[in-house]
Amino acid sequence: MHHRTGQTLISRRNFLTSSLATASVSLISGRAQATTVPEAVRMTTATTQPPQHPTSGPHYRPVVTLNGWSLPFRTNGDWKEFHLVAEPVEREIAPGMKARLWGYNGQSPGPTIEAVEGDKVRIFVTNNLPEHTSVHWHGILLPAGMDGVGGVTQPHIPPGRTFVYEFQLKGSGTFMYHPHSDEMVQLAMGMMGMFISHSRDPHER
């Protein structure tokens, strides 16, 4: 991929195969190309990290992810931008016993994504796996083209490519993200993570 853009996987052929999904994808193409891809932050040890307090926007009580961390983001206009990297992960689960897993940003399960109800989120997903993938945002209300069902609502993300998901959080709650491409294999390999949408109501944070 070209790292100067957050280029979505879009072509004329896609319009013929899934008009609804590609109509949604085409809407984000221009905006994605107008920005650079955020740095992909990785963590190579399964160590519980301190909670990541918000640096802008509404205050909330950040979560603590056991044996993990929350994914940093950058602010670009009124968007919060995250960068997930799907990749092989190796973990020592006992002295001398290593597991070869798949995950995100050096972790399996992947890092927790935290945002606030009403936030506009833009999530760049880079595929460093040996096969295609996608990301489904389980339980989150969003446009059909952003739902992450590979081959149905979007093209699969081939190895070495990046897809951009954009949506606004319509509610609060505890959700998860996981693949919807070869999902039985990829989930079993460890590809999943939490997505926390904090309430905008200060009495519920």
Helices and strands as residue ranges (DSSP letters): H 12-17, H 19-33, E 74-76, E 79-94, E 97-104, E 113-116, E 120-127, E 136-138, G 144-146, E 162-168, E 173-178, H 183-188, E 193-198, G 202-204
